[in-house]
């Protein structure tokens, strides 16, 4: 199996995890009666999982002194993850899995076009082209079709 195939399979598994995690967290939200508390519990379990994995695999920690050599925004990822998880907990009962995921995908595709075009956040440059725009528009049409039918 080529590394490209392995990476695509890994991406598919990550994609499968989005509606799975959202559904699990929505049930947690029903139990806690709070999307924010449900997201907090989800992140606590995720953090514990990552800490244990880091310890078991003996991944070395970078020195604290090197933190100042990185842009401030490298610390925002966790906040964006918290926003994402909390919003999916709110959206699952309102939109269902398919509309939620395709709507999120449309937003991801729009942002990805811009990040690729401008090389933002360290992404390699991939200029916007008519074909790429058409692909994003087709995803948006898919959102409309799924929501409508």
Residue, then its C-alpha position, 0 to 999 in steps of 0.5 A: x500500500x502506498x503512503x498516499x493511499x494510507x493517508x487517504x484512508x486515514x483521512x477517510x477514518x478522520x472523516x468518519x469520526x466527525x459525525x460519530x464524535x458529534x453524535x456521541x457528544x450530542x448525547x453527552x449534551x443531552x445528559x449534561x443539559x449543556x453543550x459547553x459542559x459536554x464539550x468540556x468533558x469531551x476535551x478532558x477525555x481527549x486530553x487524558x488520552x493524548x497525555x497517556x499516548x505521549x507518555x507511553x510512546x515517550x514523545x519528547x516535549x519541546x523546551x518551553x524556551x522555544x515557545x517564544x520563537x513561534x507566532x502567537x496564533x499557534x496556541x489558538x488551535x485548541x480554542x478552535x477545536x473547543x468551538x467546533x465541538x461545542x457547535x457540533x453538539x448544538x447542531x446535531x439535533x437541529x440539522x442531523x448528521x448529513x446537513x451538519x457535516x456537509x455544511x461544515x465541509x462547505x465552510x472547510x472548503x471555502x477556508x481551504x481555498x483561501x489558505x491554499x491560495x495565499x499560503x496561510x498558516x504554512x500551507x503550500x501555495x495552490x492558486x485558486x482556479x476555476x476548477x477549484x471554485x467549481x468544486x467548492x460550489x458543487x459542495x455548496x449545491x450538495x448542502x442545499x440538495x441534502x437540506x432540501x430533500 
